[in-house]
Amino acid sequence: MHSPFVKTVVILLIVALSGCSAIPFDFAFSASATPAPTDTPAPTVTRFPSPTSTRDPFALNTQAPTEPPATLPAGVLPSRTPTLTRTPRPTITLETLPPNLNTPSPPIFQFVQRSTSQLVWGGNCQGDRSILFTATVNRVRRLKYVLLFFRLQDKYSGRGTDWGGGAIMKDNDQGTYFYKLELDQIQDYDQFQDAWLQYQLVASTAGLSVLGRTVVDRTSVSVTHCSALP
């Protein structure tokens, strides 16, 4: 004879087994398996530009030209940029000097020398800014002074300055006279791009009576602005 406790257990087992048979059992959960992947959106690939190399400033450019130079037809020479050449301007015809500047005189002057044939002004060009005149004379009675007279005359227009100067040349008591003429002693030199420095030496007494004179030198010395130099 079974006890009521045993009957109760049997009834509960029957109910449990009948309930479990209605529920499907998935044995996949009993094993350790990788969980199923979820629908994750594919990552977006961001493309970066290829890195550009930094140009070496000291490297030589050996890259070939993208387009070959055009071939000129036979017999045709490539054009070249014309070279500017300075065209010399014709100088003027010198006017006749006054008779008193060409009056023959006794042979007082043996010879006259100068230190340069060109004075320059303006800018930073190389050249002389002064000229030294040296004269050797014969000793004659009453000779007291040797004077230097000069003026400027434009080489192309004929425009010129008046005769001036009358600078007293120094002497060494042995028949040699000399005088250093500075550029700023020449009247209006900065008004001429290119001019002749014309000069004459005159021997005189103490009272400035003329004893003799040299021939006027009209084309041996130039006074030129730096921009007009060849």
Secondary structure, DSSP 8 states (H G I E B T S, - for coil): ---HHHHHHHHHHHHHHHHHHTS---GGGGS-------------------------TTS------SS------TT-----------------------GGGS----S-EEEEEES-SEEEESTT---BSEEEEEEEE---TT--EEEEEEEEEETTT--B---EEEEE-EE-SSSEEEEEEEGGGSTTGGG-SEEEEEEEEEEE-TT--EEEE---B-SS-EEEEGGG--
